C-alpha cells in the first residue's frame, strides 16, 4: 500500500511540472524568424545630408579663421607703411629740361694720304703729307672750313680758335719727322653759305722716323 501511494505522489508531481511548462510556453510564445524589414531610404538620405552639413560648417569655420588672420596681417602692413611714410623724407623730383641737339645739315670727311696707316722719313727732316677734304650740304654750297693739325685731334670748342678759310678739296701739310713713331692728326669743320655747320671730323696717320745713314769716311 505504501508503494502505490509513493507512485501516486510521483505522478502527481510530474503532472504539476508539465502544467507549469505549458503555462510558461503559453505566456512567452516562441518567435519565428521572418523576412528582413525593408530599409528606409529617406532616413538614410537625411543622415547623409546631416553629415555633409556638419562637414561644411567645419570648413566655413576654418575659412573664417583664415580670413581673420589675413585681415590682421593687412592691418599690420598698413601700420608699417604708415610708419615708413612718416620716417622717410619726401623725394624731391628735379624737372629734366631736354637738351636740344643742334641740327647739323652739313656732312663731310677728311682723309690723310688716301687712308694709309703710316708714312716714314729720316729723323730730323720734313716731309709733305697730302690731305683730301670733302663736304656737302642740302641747303647751300659749302664754302668754308677751319682746320687744325698736330699730334692729337681737337674738339669743337678747341676748333673755335681756328680761323675760317675758303673750302678746298686738297691741302698739303709739312710734317717734321721725329725718331721712332709719332701720330699726325688733321681736324676739320665745314660751313655752308647759310652758316650751317658740320660736325668735327678728323683723321690720323703714323709717322716713322729713321736714323740717318752714317757717312763713310775714306781711310787716310
C-alpha atoms as an extended CHARMM CRD file, in Angstrom:
* protein
*
       220  EXT
         1         1  UNK       CA              0.0000000000        0.0000000000        0.0000000000  PROA      1               0.0000000000
         2         2  UNK       CA              2.9030000000        2.3970000000        0.7150000000  PROA      2               0.0000000000
         3         3  UNK       CA              4.4360000000        1.7300000000       -2.7270000000  PROA      3               0.0000000000
         4         4  UNK       CA              1.2530000000        2.6470000000       -4.5010000000  PROA      4               0.0000000000
         5         5  UNK       CA              0.9800000000        5.8430000000       -2.5180000000  PROA      5               0.0000000000
         6         6  UNK       CA              4.5410000000        6.7940000000       -3.4930000000  PROA      6               0.0000000000
         7         7  UNK       CA              3.8120000000        6.1560000000       -7.1510000000  PROA      7               0.0000000000
         8         8  UNK       CA              0.7360000000        8.3110000000       -6.9480000000  PROA      8               0.0000000000
         9         9  UNK       CA              2.7540000000       11.1450000000       -5.3450000000  PROA      9               0.0000000000
        10        10  UNK       CA              5.4300000000       10.9820000000       -8.0570000000  PROA      10              0.0000000000
        11        11  UNK       CA              2.8490000000       11.0330000000      -10.8050000000  PROA      11              0.0000000000
        12        12  UNK       CA              1.1170000000       13.9840000000       -9.2480000000  PROA      12              0.0000000000
        13        13  UNK       CA              4.4040000000       15.8910000000       -9.0930000000  PROA      13              0.0000000000
        14        14  UNK       CA              5.1550000000       15.1780000000      -12.7610000000  PROA      14              0.0000000000
        15        15  UNK       CA              1.6980000000       16.4120000000      -13.6830000000  PROA      15              0.0000000000
        16        16  UNK       CA              2.2800000000       19.6730000000      -11.8200000000  PROA      16              0.0000000000
        17        17  UNK       CA              5.6280000000       20.1940000000      -13.5600000000  PROA      17              0.0000000000
        18        18  UNK       CA              4.1020000000       19.6140000000      -17.0040000000  PROA      18              0.0000000000
        19        19  UNK       CA              1.3330000000       22.0720000000      -16.2040000000  PROA      19              0.0000000000
        20        20  UNK       CA              3.8810000000       24.7310000000      -15.2780000000  PROA      20              0.0000000000
        21        21  UNK       CA              5.8370000000       24.1540000000      -18.5080000000  PROA      21              0.0000000000
        22        22  UNK       CA              2.6710000000       24.5460000000      -20.6320000000  PROA      22              0.0000000000
        23        23  UNK       CA              1.6960000000       27.7200000000      -18.8030000000  PROA      23              0.0000000000
        24        24  UNK       CA              5.1390000000       29.1840000000      -19.3890000000  PROA      24              0.0000000000
        25        25  UNK       CA              5.0220000000       28.4100000000      -23.1030000000  PROA      25              0.0000000000
        26        26  UNK       CA              1.5820000000       29.9860000000      -23.3480000000  PROA      26              0.0000000000
        27        27  UNK       CA              2.8300000000       33.2710000000      -21.8070000000  PROA      27              0.0000000000
        28        28  UNK       CA              6.1000000000       33.5380000000      -23.9380000000  PROA      28              0.0000000000
        29        29  UNK       CA              5.3870000000       32.2970000000      -27.4660000000  PROA      29              0.0000000000
        30        30  UNK       CA              8.3930000000       31.2640000000      -29.4760000000  PROA      30              0.0000000000
        31        31  UNK       CA              9.3720000000       33.9510000000      -32.0840000000  PROA      31              0.0000000000
        32        32  UNK       CA              9.7380000000       32.5170000000      -35.5500000000  PROA      32              0.0000000000
        33        33  UNK       CA             12.2500000000       34.4230000000      -37.7240000000  PROA      33              0.0000000000
        34        34  UNK       CA             10.6130000000       36.1950000000      -40.6810000000  PROA      34              0.0000000000
        35        35  UNK       CA             11.7990000000       38.1640000000      -43.7030000000  PROA      35              0.0000000000
        36        36  UNK       CA             14.1980000000       41.2170000000      -43.1750000000  PROA      36              0.0000000000
        37        37  UNK       CA             12.4690000000       44.6000000000      -42.9640000000  PROA      37              0.0000000000
        38        38  UNK       CA             12.7610000000       46.8980000000      -45.9980000000  PROA      38              0.0000000000
        39        39  UNK       CA             15.3750000000       49.6940000000      -45.3640000000  PROA      39              0.0000000000
        40        40  UNK       CA             14.0700000000       53.2930000000      -45.1370000000  PROA      40              0.0000000000
        41        41  UNK       CA             15.8790000000       55.3070000000      -47.8950000000  PROA      41              0.0000000000
        42        42  UNK       CA             14.5480000000       58.6630000000      -46.6880000000  PROA      42              0.0000000000
        43        43  UNK       CA             16.1400000000       58.2930000000      -43.2950000000  PROA      43              0.0000000000
        44        44  UNK       CA             19.4790000000       57.2780000000      -44.8850000000  PROA      44              0.0000000000
        45        45  UNK       CA             19.4410000000       60.3970000000      -47.1490000000  PROA      45              0.0000000000
        46        46  UNK       CA             18.6830000000       62.6890000000      -44.2290000000  PROA      46              0.0000000000
        47        47  UNK       CA             21.5210000000       61.1510000000      -42.2260000000  PROA      47              0.0000000000
        48        48  UNK       CA             23.9660000000       61.7230000000      -45.1270000000  PROA      48              0.0000000000
        49        49  UNK       CA             22.8410000000       65.3580000000      -45.5260000000  PROA      49              0.0000000000
        50        50  UNK       CA             23.3010000000       65.9840000000      -41.8410000000  PROA      50              0.0000000000
        51        51  UNK       CA             26.8600000000       64.6110000000      -42.0410000000  PROA      51              0.0000000000
        52        52  UNK       CA             27.6680000000       66.8040000000      -45.0880000000  PROA      52              0.0000000000
        53        53  UNK       CA             26.2330000000       69.8760000000      -43.3960000000  PROA      53              0.0000000000
        54        54  UNK       CA             28.4110000000       69.3090000000      -40.3680000000  PROA      54              0.0000000000
        55        55  UNK       CA             31.4910000000       68.9700000000      -42.6000000000  PROA      55              0.0000000000
        56        56  UNK       CA             30.6600000000       72.2250000000      -44.4870000000  PROA      56              0.0000000000
        57        57  UNK       CA             30.1680000000       74.0620000000      -41.2190000000  PROA      57              0.0000000000
        58        58  UNK       CA             33.6380000000       72.9720000000      -40.0900000000  PROA      58              0.0000000000
        59        59  UNK       CA             35.1500000000       74.1910000000      -43.4210000000  PROA      59              0.0000000000
        60        60  UNK       CA             33.3540000000       77.5550000000      -43.1740000000  PROA      60              0.0000000000
        61        61  UNK       CA             34.6600000000       77.9640000000      -39.6510000000  PROA      61              0.0000000000
        62        62  UNK       CA             38.2210000000       77.3020000000      -40.8740000000  PROA      62              0.0000000000
        63        63  UNK       CA             37.8540000000       79.8690000000      -43.6950000000  PROA      63              0.0000000000
        64        64  UNK       CA             36.5790000000       82.4780000000      -41.2620000000  PROA      64              0.0000000000
        65        65  UNK       CA             39.6440000000       81.9610000000      -39.0890000000  PROA      65              0.0000000000
        66        66  UNK       CA             41.9610000000       82.3030000000      -42.1460000000  PROA      66              0.0000000000
        67        67  UNK       CA             40.1570000000       85.4740000000      -43.2170000000  PROA      67              0.0000000000
        68        68  UNK       CA             40.6060000000       86.9290000000      -39.7640000000  PROA      68              0.0000000000
        69        69  UNK       CA             44.3600000000       86.1300000000      -39.8680000000  PROA      69              0.0000000000
        70        70  UNK       CA             44.7300000000       87.8170000000      -43.2890000000  PROA      70              0.0000000000
        71        71  UNK       CA             42.8860000000       90.8930000000      -42.0800000000  PROA      71              0.0000000000
        72        72  UNK       CA             45.2760000000       91.1010000000      -39.1360000000  PROA      72              0.0000000000
        73        73  UNK       CA             48.3310000000       90.8360000000      -41.4160000000  PROA      73              0.0000000000
        74        74  UNK       CA             46.9940000000       93.5430000000      -43.7310000000  PROA      74              0.0000000000
        75        75  UNK       CA             46.3860000000       95.8490000000      -40.7970000000  PROA      75              0.0000000000
        76        76  UNK       CA             49.9670000000       95.3170000000      -39.5870000000  PROA      76              0.0000000000
        77        77  UNK       CA             51.3840000000       96.0090000000      -43.0590000000  PROA      77              0.0000000000
        78        78  UNK       CA             49.3590000000       99.2260000000      -43.2570000000  PROA      78              0.0000000000
        79        79  UNK       CA             50.8110000000      100.2740000000      -39.9140000000  PROA      79              0.0000000000
        80        80  UNK       CA             54.3730000000       99.6060000000      -41.1770000000  PROA      80              0.0000000000
        81        81  UNK       CA             53.7290000000      101.5630000000      -44.3900000000  PROA      81              0.0000000000
        82        82  UNK       CA             52.3420000000      104.4950000000      -42.4290000000  PROA      82              0.0000000000
        83        83  UNK       CA             55.3670000000      104.4230000000      -40.1430000000  PROA      83              0.0000000000
        84        84  UNK       CA             57.8150000000      104.3660000000      -43.0490000000  PROA      84              0.0000000000
        85        85  UNK       CA             55.9420000000      107.1520000000      -44.8060000000  PROA      85              0.0000000000
        86        86  UNK       CA             56.4650000000      109.3890000000      -41.7970000000  PROA      86              0.0000000000
        87        87  UNK       CA             60.1320000000      108.4050000000      -41.3650000000  PROA      87              0.0000000000
        88        88  UNK       CA             61.3830000000      108.6310000000      -44.9920000000  PROA      88              0.0000000000
        89        89  UNK       CA             61.8910000000      112.2120000000      -46.1940000000  PROA      89              0.0000000000
        90        90  UNK       CA             59.8570000000      113.1930000000      -49.2560000000  PROA      90              0.0000000000
        91        91  UNK       CA             61.5970000000      112.6460000000      -52.5560000000  PROA      91              0.0000000000
        92        92  UNK       CA             62.4160000000      115.8260000000      -54.3990000000  PROA      92              0.0000000000
        93        93  UNK       CA             61.9700000000      115.3870000000      -58.1410000000  PROA      93              0.0000000000
        94        94  UNK       CA             64.0140000000      117.7730000000      -60.2110000000  PROA      94              0.0000000000
        95        95  UNK       CA             62.4030000000      118.5230000000      -63.5540000000  PROA      95              0.0000000000
        96        96  UNK       CA             64.5090000000      117.4940000000      -66.5240000000  PROA      96              0.0000000000
        97        97  UNK       CA             64.9760000000      120.1140000000      -69.1620000000  PROA      97              0.0000000000
        98        98  UNK       CA             65.6630000000      118.4600000000      -72.5100000000  PROA      98              0.0000000000
        99        99  UNK       CA             68.8260000000      119.4680000000      -74.2900000000  PROA      99              0.0000000000
       100       100  UNK       CA             68.1770000000      120.3850000000      -77.8710000000  PROA      100             0.0000000000
       101       101  UNK       CA             70.7790000000      118.9240000000      -80.1890000000  PROA      101             0.0000000000
       102       102  UNK       CA             71.6960000000      121.4420000000      -82.8870000000  PROA      102             0.0000000000
       103       103  UNK       CA             70.7360000000      120.4290000000      -86.3730000000  PROA      103             0.0000000000
       104       104  UNK       CA             73.8440000000      119.8330000000      -88.4960000000  PROA      104             0.0000000000
       105       105  UNK       CA             72.8600000000      119.5420000000      -92.1690000000  PROA      105             0.0000000000
       106       106  UNK       CA             76.4590000000      119.7640000000      -93.4320000000  PROA      106             0.0000000000
       107       107  UNK       CA             78.2770000000      116.4370000000      -93.8600000000  PROA      107             0.0000000000
       108       108  UNK       CA             81.9130000000      115.8350000000      -94.6720000000  PROA      108             0.0000000000
       109       109  UNK       CA             85.1250000000      113.8640000000      -94.2240000000  PROA      109             0.0000000000
       110       110  UNK       CA             88.9050000000      114.2130000000      -94.1510000000  PROA      110             0.0000000000
       111       111  UNK       CA             91.4470000000      111.6160000000      -95.3620000000  PROA      111             0.0000000000
       112       112  UNK       CA             95.2480000000      111.7130000000      -94.9790000000  PROA      112             0.0000000000
       113       113  UNK       CA             97.4090000000      110.1890000000      -97.7320000000  PROA      113             0.0000000000
       114       114  UNK       CA             94.5000000000      108.2560000000      -99.1970000000  PROA      114             0.0000000000
       115       115  UNK       CA             93.8010000000      106.4460000000      -95.9470000000  PROA      115             0.0000000000
       116       116  UNK       CA             97.2650000000      104.9100000000      -95.4520000000  PROA      116             0.0000000000
       117       117  UNK       CA             98.2180000000      103.7890000000      -91.9830000000  PROA      117             0.0000000000
       118       118  UNK       CA            101.7190000000      105.1570000000      -91.9090000000  PROA      118             0.0000000000
       119       119  UNK       CA            104.4520000000      107.0530000000      -93.6670000000  PROA      119             0.0000000000
       120       120  UNK       CA            108.1600000000      107.4950000000      -92.8830000000  PROA      120             0.0000000000
       121       121  UNK       CA            111.3010000000      109.5190000000      -93.3840000000  PROA      121             0.0000000000
       122       122  UNK       CA            114.6850000000      110.3090000000      -91.9420000000  PROA      122             0.0000000000
       123       123  UNK       CA            114.5170000000      111.7210000000      -88.4540000000  PROA      123             0.0000000000
       124       124  UNK       CA            115.0570000000      115.4840000000      -88.4290000000  PROA      124             0.0000000000
       125       125  UNK       CA            113.7080000000      116.0310000000      -91.9350000000  PROA      125             0.0000000000
       126       126  UNK       CA            110.3630000000      117.4620000000      -93.0560000000  PROA      126             0.0000000000
       127       127  UNK       CA            108.0200000000      115.5330000000      -95.3430000000  PROA      127             0.0000000000
       128       128  UNK       CA            104.9220000000      116.6640000000      -97.2150000000  PROA      128             0.0000000000
       129       129  UNK       CA            101.6090000000      114.9930000000      -96.3460000000  PROA      129             0.0000000000
       130       130  UNK       CA             98.6130000000      115.2510000000      -98.6810000000  PROA      130             0.0000000000
       131       131  UNK       CA             95.0900000000      115.6460000000      -97.1960000000  PROA      131             0.0000000000
       132       132  UNK       CA             91.7270000000      115.3870000000      -99.0060000000  PROA      132             0.0000000000
       133       133  UNK       CA             88.6200000000      117.3140000000      -97.8250000000  PROA      133             0.0000000000
       134       134  UNK       CA             85.0350000000      116.5700000000      -98.8120000000  PROA      134             0.0000000000
       135       135  UNK       CA             81.8080000000      118.2870000000      -97.6730000000  PROA      135             0.0000000000
       136       136  UNK       CA             78.2140000000      118.7230000000      -98.8250000000  PROA      136             0.0000000000
       137       137  UNK       CA             75.0680000000      120.4760000000      -97.6160000000  PROA      137             0.0000000000
       138       138  UNK       CA             71.4590000000      120.0060000000      -98.8020000000  PROA      138             0.0000000000
       139       139  UNK       CA             70.6770000000      123.6770000000      -98.0930000000  PROA      139             0.0000000000
       140       140  UNK       CA             73.5280000000      125.5980000000      -99.6650000000  PROA      140             0.0000000000
       141       141  UNK       CA             77.0210000000      125.3030000000     -101.0810000000  PROA      141             0.0000000000
       142       142  UNK       CA             79.8250000000      124.5260000000      -98.6330000000  PROA      142             0.0000000000
       143       143  UNK       CA             82.1770000000      127.4940000000      -98.9130000000  PROA      143             0.0000000000
       144       144  UNK       CA             84.3350000000      127.4840000000      -95.7610000000  PROA      144             0.0000000000
       145       145  UNK       CA             86.2650000000      125.2170000000      -93.4540000000  PROA      145             0.0000000000
       146       146  UNK       CA             88.5150000000      125.5390000000      -90.4420000000  PROA      146             0.0000000000
       147       147  UNK       CA             91.4480000000      123.1820000000      -89.9630000000  PROA      147             0.0000000000
       148       148  UNK       CA             93.8570000000      122.2970000000      -87.1810000000  PROA      148             0.0000000000
       149       149  UNK       CA             96.7400000000      119.7990000000      -87.3370000000  PROA      149             0.0000000000
       150       150  UNK       CA             99.1150000000      118.3640000000      -84.7680000000  PROA      150             0.0000000000
       151       151  UNK       CA             99.8720000000      115.4100000000      -82.5780000000  PROA      151             0.0000000000
       152       152  UNK       CA             96.2280000000      114.9450000000      -81.4660000000  PROA      152             0.0000000000
       153       153  UNK       CA             92.6930000000      115.6740000000      -82.6430000000  PROA      153             0.0000000000
       154       154  UNK       CA             90.6760000000      118.6900000000      -81.4220000000  PROA      154             0.0000000000
       155       155  UNK       CA             87.1500000000      119.1010000000      -80.0510000000  PROA      155             0.0000000000
       156       156  UNK       CA             84.5810000000      121.5440000000      -81.4170000000  PROA      156             0.0000000000
       157       157  UNK       CA             85.3260000000      124.0070000000      -78.6040000000  PROA      157             0.0000000000
       158       158  UNK       CA             89.0160000000      123.8610000000      -79.4610000000  PROA      158             0.0000000000
       159       159  UNK       CA             88.2320000000      124.3150000000      -83.1510000000  PROA      159             0.0000000000
       160       160  UNK       CA             86.7530000000      127.7290000000      -82.2930000000  PROA      160             0.0000000000
       161       161  UNK       CA             90.3470000000      129.0390000000      -82.0760000000  PROA      161             0.0000000000
       162       162  UNK       CA             90.9750000000      128.1940000000      -85.7420000000  PROA      162             0.0000000000
       163       163  UNK       CA             90.2160000000      130.7690000000      -88.4520000000  PROA      163             0.0000000000
       164       164  UNK       CA             87.6820000000      130.0980000000      -91.1900000000  PROA      164             0.0000000000
       165       165  UNK       CA             89.2200000000      129.7640000000      -94.6460000000  PROA      165             0.0000000000
       166       166  UNK       CA             87.9900000000      129.0280000000      -98.1160000000  PROA      166             0.0000000000
       167       167  UNK       CA             86.9540000000      125.4420000000      -98.7240000000  PROA      167             0.0000000000
       168       168  UNK       CA             89.4270000000      123.4990000000     -100.8920000000  PROA      168             0.0000000000
       169       169  UNK       CA             89.3530000000      119.7900000000     -101.7520000000  PROA      169             0.0000000000
       170       170  UNK       CA             93.0840000000      119.2330000000     -101.1240000000  PROA      170             0.0000000000
       171       171  UNK       CA             95.8600000000      120.6380000000      -98.9630000000  PROA      171             0.0000000000
       172       172  UNK       CA             99.4690000000      119.7300000000      -98.2180000000  PROA      172             0.0000000000
       173       173  UNK       CA            100.9410000000      119.8280000000      -94.7400000000  PROA      173             0.0000000000
       174       174  UNK       CA            104.6020000000      119.8560000000      -93.7970000000  PROA      174             0.0000000000
       175       175  UNK       CA            105.3220000000      117.3040000000      -91.0690000000  PROA      175             0.0000000000
       176       176  UNK       CA            108.5290000000      117.2150000000      -89.0450000000  PROA      176             0.0000000000
       177       177  UNK       CA            109.8110000000      113.6420000000      -88.7350000000  PROA      177             0.0000000000
       178       178  UNK       CA            110.9360000000      112.5690000000      -85.2670000000  PROA      178             0.0000000000
       179       179  UNK       CA            112.8340000000      109.4470000000      -84.3120000000  PROA      179             0.0000000000
       180       180  UNK       CA            110.6590000000      106.3260000000      -83.9140000000  PROA      180             0.0000000000
       181       181  UNK       CA            106.8470000000      106.6380000000      -84.2570000000  PROA      181             0.0000000000
       182       182  UNK       CA            104.6240000000      109.7100000000      -83.8030000000  PROA      182             0.0000000000
       183       183  UNK       CA            100.9990000000      110.4190000000      -84.7500000000  PROA      183             0.0000000000
       184       184  UNK       CA             99.8930000000      113.2120000000      -87.0740000000  PROA      184             0.0000000000
       185       185  UNK       CA             96.2410000000      114.3880000000      -86.9240000000  PROA      185             0.0000000000
       186       186  UNK       CA             94.1730000000      116.6950000000      -89.1090000000  PROA      186             0.0000000000
       187       187  UNK       CA             90.8660000000      118.0360000000      -87.7090000000  PROA      187             0.0000000000
       188       188  UNK       CA             88.3130000000      119.9680000000      -89.7910000000  PROA      188             0.0000000000
       189       189  UNK       CA             84.8480000000      121.5440000000      -89.5690000000  PROA      189             0.0000000000
       190       190  UNK       CA             82.8010000000      122.8050000000      -92.5320000000  PROA      190             0.0000000000
       191       191  UNK       CA             80.2940000000      125.6640000000      -93.0310000000  PROA      191             0.0000000000
       192       192  UNK       CA             77.9330000000      126.3880000000      -95.9130000000  PROA      192             0.0000000000
       193       193  UNK       CA             76.7990000000      129.7460000000      -97.3170000000  PROA      193             0.0000000000
       194       194  UNK       CA             73.8640000000      129.9470000000      -94.8860000000  PROA      194             0.0000000000
       195       195  UNK       CA             76.1240000000      129.4890000000      -91.8760000000  PROA      195             0.0000000000
       196       196  UNK       CA             75.1620000000      125.8590000000      -91.1850000000  PROA      196             0.0000000000
       197       197  UNK       CA             77.9480000000      123.8740000000      -89.5230000000  PROA      197             0.0000000000
       198       198  UNK       CA             79.0590000000      120.2850000000      -89.7780000000  PROA      198             0.0000000000
       199       199  UNK       CA             80.3190000000      118.0210000000      -87.0580000000  PROA      199             0.0000000000
       200       200  UNK       CA             84.0450000000      117.9150000000      -86.3610000000  PROA      200             0.0000000000
       201       201  UNK       CA             85.8960000000      115.2910000000      -88.4260000000  PROA      201             0.0000000000
       202       202  UNK       CA             89.4650000000      114.0930000000      -88.0790000000  PROA      202             0.0000000000
       203       203  UNK       CA             91.9180000000      111.5530000000      -89.4980000000  PROA      203             0.0000000000
       204       204  UNK       CA             95.3660000000      110.4360000000      -88.3620000000  PROA      204             0.0000000000
       205       205  UNK       CA             98.4590000000      108.7300000000      -89.7270000000  PROA      205             0.0000000000
       206       206  UNK       CA            101.5640000000      107.2710000000      -88.0770000000  PROA      206             0.0000000000
       207       207  UNK       CA            104.9010000000      108.8130000000      -88.9840000000  PROA      207             0.0000000000
       208       208  UNK       CA            108.0620000000      106.7410000000      -88.5210000000  PROA      208             0.0000000000
       209       209  UNK       CA            111.4440000000      108.4220000000      -88.2510000000  PROA      209             0.0000000000
       210       210  UNK       CA            114.5830000000      106.5030000000      -89.3010000000  PROA      210             0.0000000000
       211       211  UNK       CA            118.0170000000      107.4910000000      -88.0460000000  PROA      211             0.0000000000
       212       212  UNK       CA            120.2230000000      108.9910000000      -90.7780000000  PROA      212             0.0000000000
       213       213  UNK       CA            122.6470000000      106.6730000000      -92.5460000000  PROA      213             0.0000000000
       214       214  UNK       CA            126.1810000000      107.2070000000      -91.1810000000  PROA      214             0.0000000000
       215       215  UNK       CA            128.6350000000      108.7100000000      -93.7240000000  PROA      215             0.0000000000
       216       216  UNK       CA            131.6880000000      106.5540000000      -94.5120000000  PROA      216             0.0000000000
       217       217  UNK       CA            135.0000000000      108.4710000000      -94.2510000000  PROA      217             0.0000000000
       218       218  UNK       CA            137.9390000000      107.3640000000      -96.5040000000  PROA      218             0.0000000000
       219       219  UNK       CA            140.8430000000      105.7500000000      -94.7370000000  PROA      219             0.0000000000
       220       220  UNK       CA            143.9640000000      108.0160000000      -94.8580000000  PROA      220             0.0000000000
